[in-house]
Amino acid sequence: MPVVEREKTHARTELGTAQKDTARELGAKLSSLKGIVWVGIGLFVFGLASLVWPPLKVVIGSVTTSAALTLGGLALMVLPSLIVGNELLILGGVGVAVGGWFLAHRHGELWGMVAASSATPSAGTATRNSE
């Protein structure tokens, strides 16, 4: 009787998730962002930094202006995906709003300091107080 040799190979396959290439996914997402979104990210980070970092707190001068910068950055990150095609209009609107807020607070504060330092009591006020 002849001897027959058989060899059986069993292969088993499991379906599941493959390893993710996180670096490429992140790179693809970041490269697909528009330039205006990058400006928004920068403005958002600058606004947050001006809330807590003392040298920027001195430059900005108020918490509300820092909040306006942060909200302007958030608007530049979100609005271009909601209102497609009007990126320059959005950038201009945010720039005017945040810049106007900054100038109003800075100019108003300086104007108040000048008015307070140059105020002298008038003669009528002095006589009324002395009576």
C-alpha positions as CSV (number, residue, x, y, z in Angstrom):
1,M,0.0,0.0,0.0
2,P,1.4,3.3,-1.0
3,V,1.8,6.0,1.6
4,V,0.1,9.3,0.8
5,E,1.2,12.3,2.7
6,R,-1.2,15.2,3.0
7,E,-0.7,18.5,4.5
8,K,-3.5,20.8,5.4
9,T,-3.1,24.5,6.0
10,H,-5.8,26.4,7.7
11,A,-5.8,30.2,7.4
12,R,-7.9,32.3,9.7
13,T,-8.8,35.9,9.0
14,E,-10.4,38.3,11.5
15,L,-12.2,41.3,10.3
16,G,-11.6,44.4,12.3
17,T,-10.0,47.8,12.3
18,A,-6.7,48.4,10.8
19,Q,-4.1,50.5,12.5
20,K,-4.8,54.2,12.0
21,D,-2.2,56.4,10.5
22,T,-2.9,59.3,12.8
23,A,-0.1,61.5,11.6
24,R,-1.2,61.4,8.0
25,E,-4.8,62.0,8.9
26,L,-3.9,65.0,11.0
27,G,-1.6,66.3,8.3
28,A,-4.4,66.0,5.7
29,K,-6.9,67.8,7.9
30,L,-4.5,70.6,8.7
31,S,-3.5,71.1,5.1
32,S,-7.1,71.3,4.0
33,L,-7.9,74.3,6.3
34,K,-8.2,77.6,4.6
35,G,-5.9,80.5,5.4
36,I,-8.6,82.5,7.1
37,V,-9.1,79.6,9.6
38,W,-5.4,79.8,10.4
39,V,-5.8,83.5,11.0
40,G,-8.7,82.7,13.3
41,I,-6.7,80.1,15.2
42,G,-3.9,82.7,15.7
43,L,-6.4,85.4,16.8
44,F,-8.1,82.9,19.2
45,V,-4.8,81.9,20.8
46,F,-3.6,85.5,21.0
47,G,-6.9,86.4,22.7
48,L,-6.5,83.6,25.2
49,A,-2.9,84.5,25.9
50,S,-3.8,88.2,26.4
51,L,-6.2,87.1,29.2
52,V,-3.5,85.4,31.3
53,W,0.0,86.5,30.2
54,P,1.0,89.8,32.0
55,P,2.9,91.5,29.2
56,L,0.0,91.0,26.8
57,K,-2.4,92.1,29.5
58,V,-0.6,95.4,29.6
59,V,-0.6,95.8,25.8
60,I,-4.3,95.0,25.4
61,G,-5.4,96.8,28.5
62,S,-8.8,95.2,29.2
63,V,-10.4,91.8,29.7
64,T,-13.3,92.7,27.4
65,T,-10.9,93.4,24.5
66,S,-9.2,90.0,25.1
67,A,-12.6,88.4,25.0
68,A,-13.4,90.3,21.8
69,L,-10.2,89.0,20.3
70,T,-11.0,85.4,21.4
71,L,-14.6,85.6,20.0
72,G,-13.2,87.2,16.7
73,G,-10.9,84.2,16.3
74,L,-13.7,81.8,17.0
75,A,-15.8,83.5,14.4
76,L,-12.9,83.3,11.8
77,M,-12.7,79.6,12.5
78,V,-16.4,78.8,12.3
79,L,-18.0,81.3,9.9
80,P,-16.0,80.4,6.7
81,S,-17.4,76.9,6.7
82,L,-21.0,78.2,7.3
83,I,-20.9,81.1,4.8
84,V,-18.8,79.8,1.9
85,G,-17.4,82.2,-0.6
86,N,-17.5,85.3,1.6
87,E,-14.2,84.8,3.4
88,L,-12.9,88.4,2.7
89,L,-16.2,89.9,4.0
90,I,-16.0,87.8,7.1
91,L,-12.3,88.8,7.7
92,G,-13.1,92.4,7.1
93,G,-16.1,92.4,9.5
94,V,-14.2,90.7,12.3
95,G,-11.2,93.0,11.7
96,V,-13.4,96.1,11.9
97,A,-15.3,94.8,15.0
98,V,-12.3,93.8,17.0
99,G,-10.2,96.7,15.9
100,G,-13.0,99.1,16.6
101,W,-13.5,97.6,20.1
102,F,-9.8,97.9,20.8
103,L,-9.6,101.5,19.7
104,A,-12.7,102.5,21.5
105,H,-11.5,101.0,24.8
106,R,-7.9,102.3,24.4
107,H,-9.0,105.8,23.2
108,G,-11.8,106.0,25.8
109,E,-9.5,105.1,28.6
110,L,-6.8,107.6,27.5
111,W,-9.4,110.3,27.0
112,G,-10.7,109.7,30.5
113,M,-7.2,110.0,31.9
114,V,-6.6,113.2,30.1
115,A,-9.9,114.7,31.2
116,A,-9.4,113.7,34.8
117,S,-5.8,115.0,34.9
118,S,-6.7,118.4,33.3
119,A,-9.8,119.0,35.3
120,T,-9.5,122.1,37.5
121,P,-12.3,123.3,39.8
122,S,-14.0,126.4,38.5
123,A,-14.4,129.5,40.6
124,G,-18.1,129.0,41.0
125,T,-17.6,125.5,42.3
126,A,-14.9,126.6,44.8
127,T,-17.1,129.4,46.3
128,R,-20.0,127.0,46.6
129,N,-17.9,124.4,48.5
130,S,-16.4,127.0,50.8
131,E,-19.8,128.3,52.1
